[in-house]
């Protein structure tokens, strides 16, 4: 039988079942043999925590492969959330006009916001997210990371700090006119946002009315100076 990738509780359990049953059904077995092989060989496709789970199943507690699948999926449903976290961090990528140091800072911030991302995922996701077309710095860093096969986020960040940042990432804006305009707009937006948020907290809407000869109505927001 073709070897099935070992399941270690770090991926979608349903995908493992699909792969396993496809392999077994592709071995020209008689219908009555398929069920027996599915039950007999399933434990051989597991490793680590999944294999421990399998070894702890009560004797004679499983009467069919369908029952085994149901128990397996329920026991490893949390692994789907692991896959979702992995997908989230691999969505982080360097923008076309984003400086390398900006991407490094943003990646660190977004990584911290995600729940329990393994170190090797962070290293791999950051490397894949580098955009070699934005400037020479990301290209050189990506080549360096792939060459030395850094596997932890600390190693990746140290290589950026020691080999790339000082030499290649000191320019204020990318060389292209379009890139410079994009970054100028971003900087202006950030400055405006800071000015607005630093004025204080806005209190609820207040309407002041006056009467008489000098009647006037003023609608305004007031600032809480506490």
C-alpha positions in Angstrom: 0.0 0.0 0.0 1.2 3.5 -0.9 2.6 5.2 2.3 0.1 7.7 3.8 1.6 10.8 5.4 1.6 10.4 9.2 -1.0 12.4 11.1 0.4 14.2 14.2 -2.6 16.4 15.2 -1.2 19.4 13.4 -3.6 19.4 10.4 -7.2 18.8 9.5 -8.3 15.3 10.6 -10.9 15.1 7.8 -8.2 15.6 5.2 -6.2 12.7 6.7 -9.3 10.4 6.5 -9.8 11.4 2.9 -6.2 10.7 2.0 -6.2 7.4 3.8 -9.4 6.0 2.4 -8.4 7.1 -1.1 -5.1 5.2 -0.9 -6.8 2.0 0.5 -9.6 2.1 -2.1 -6.9 2.4 -4.8 -5.4 -1.0 -4.0 -7.8 -3.2 -6.0 -9.3 -4.8 -2.9 -12.5 -6.8 -2.8 -15.4 -4.9 -1.2 -15.4 -7.2 1.9 -11.6 -6.6 2.3 -11.8 -2.8 2.3 -13.4 -2.4 5.7 -10.9 -4.8 7.3 -7.9 -3.0 5.8 -9.2 0.4 6.8 -9.5 -0.7 10.4 -6.3 -2.8 10.5 -4.0 -0.2 9.0 -5.3 3.1 10.3 -3.1 3.1 13.4 0.0 2.9 11.2 -0.9 6.3 9.7 -0.7 8.1 13.1 2.2 9.5 15.0 2.9 11.5 18.2 -0.3 12.6 20.1 -2.6 11.0 17.5 -0.9 7.6 18.0 -1.2 8.0 21.7 -4.9 8.6 21.4 -5.3 5.5 19.2 -3.4 3.3 21.7 -5.7 4.4 24.5 -8.9 3.3 22.7 -10.7 0.7 24.8 -10.5 -2.8 23.5 -13.5 -3.8 21.4 -14.9 -0.3 21.6 -14.8 0.2 17.8 -17.0 -2.1 15.6 -16.6 -0.4 12.3 -14.4 2.1 10.4 -17.3 4.5 10.4 -17.3 4.5 14.2 -13.5 4.9 14.2 -13.7 7.9 11.9 -16.4 9.5 14.1 -14.3 9.1 17.2 -11.1 10.3 15.4 -12.8 13.5 14.1 -14.3 14.3 17.5 -11.0 13.8 19.3 -9.0 16.0 16.9 -11.5 18.7 16.0 -9.3 21.3 17.6 -6.7 20.6 14.9 -8.9 22.5 12.5 -8.3 25.6 14.6 -4.6 25.0 14.3 -4.9 25.0 10.5 -6.9 28.3 10.7 -4.1 29.9 12.8 -1.6 28.7 10.2 -3.6 30.2 7.4 -3.8 33.5 9.2 -0.1 34.0 9.6 0.6 33.0 6.0 -1.7 35.8 4.8 0.8 38.4 6.1 2.9 39.6 3.2 5.0 42.6 2.3 3.2 45.2 0.2 4.5 46.4 -3.2 5.6 49.8 -1.8 6.2 48.7 1.8 9.7 49.2 3.2 11.4 46.1 4.6 11.6 47.6 8.1 7.9 48.4 7.9 7.1 44.9 7.0 9.3 43.5 9.8 7.5 45.7 12.4 4.0 44.9 11.0 4.7 41.2 10.9 5.8 41.2 14.6 2.7 43.1 15.7 0.3 40.8 13.7 2.1 37.7 14.9 1.7 38.6 18.5 -2.1 39.1 18.0 -2.5 35.6 16.7 -3.0 32.8 19.3 0.0 30.5 19.8 1.8 30.5 16.5 4.7 28.0 16.4 8.1 29.5 15.8 8.8 27.6 12.7 5.5 28.8 11.1 6.5 32.4 11.8 9.9 31.9 10.2 8.4 30.2 7.1 5.5 32.7 6.8 7.8 35.8 7.0 10.2 34.4 4.4 7.4 33.6 2.0 5.8 37.0 2.6 8.9 38.9 1.5 8.4 40.7 -1.8 11.7 40.7 -3.8 10.2 43.2 -6.3 9.8 46.0 -3.8 13.6 46.6 -3.4 17.0 44.9 -3.1 16.7 44.5 0.7 13.9 42.0 0.7 15.5 40.0 -2.1 18.8 39.8 -0.3 17.1 38.9 3.0 15.0 36.1 1.4 18.1 34.7 -0.4 20.0 34.7 2.9 17.1 33.1 4.9 16.7 30.3 2.3 20.4 29.7 2.2 20.9 29.3 5.9 17.5 27.7 6.5 16.6 29.7 9.6 13.8 27.9 11.5 12.9 30.2 14.3 11.5 33.8 14.4 14.5 34.9 16.6 17.0 33.6 14.0 15.1 35.3 11.2 15.0 38.6 13.0 18.6 38.4 14.0 19.7 37.9 10.4 17.6 40.9 9.4 19.2 43.1 12.1 22.8 42.0 11.5 22.9 41.5 7.7 20.2 43.7 6.1 18.8 46.5 8.1 21.9 48.7 8.5 23.1 48.3 4.9 20.0 48.2 2.8 17.0 49.7 4.6 17.9 53.3 5.5 16.2 55.0 2.6 13.1 56.9 3.5 11.1 56.0 0.4 11.4 53.6 -2.5 13.2 54.9 -5.6 10.2 54.9 -7.9 8.0 58.0 -8.1 4.8 55.9 -7.6 6.3 54.3 -4.5 7.4 57.6 -3.0 3.9 59.1 -3.5 2.3 56.0 -1.8 4.5 56.3 1.2 4.1 60.1 1.5 0.3 59.6 1.5 0.7 56.9 4.2 2.9 59.1 6.3 0.4 62.0 6.0 -2.5 59.7 7.0 -0.5 58.4 10.0 0.3 62.0 11.2 -3.3 63.1 10.8 -4.5 60.1 12.7 -2.1 60.7 15.5 -3.2 64.4 15.8 -6.8 63.4 16.0 -6.4 60.7 18.5 -4.0 62.7 20.7 -6.5 65.5 21.4 -8.4 63.6 24.0 -11.6 61.7 24.3 -14.8 63.0 22.7 -17.8 63.4 25.0 -21.3 62.7 23.8 -23.0 65.1 21.4 -23.9 68.4 23.0 -26.3 71.1 21.7 -26.3 74.6 23.1 -29.1 77.0 22.4 -29.5 80.6 23.2 -32.6 82.9 22.9 -33.3 86.6 22.3 -31.7 89.1 20.1 -28.4 87.4 19.9 -29.9 84.0 19.5 -27.5 81.4 18.1 -27.3 77.6 18.1 -24.0 75.7 18.3 -23.6 72.0 17.6 -20.3 70.7 18.7 -18.1 68.0 20.3 -16.3 68.8 23.4 -13.1 67.4 24.7 -12.7 65.7 28.0 -9.6 67.2 29.5 -9.4 64.9 32.4 
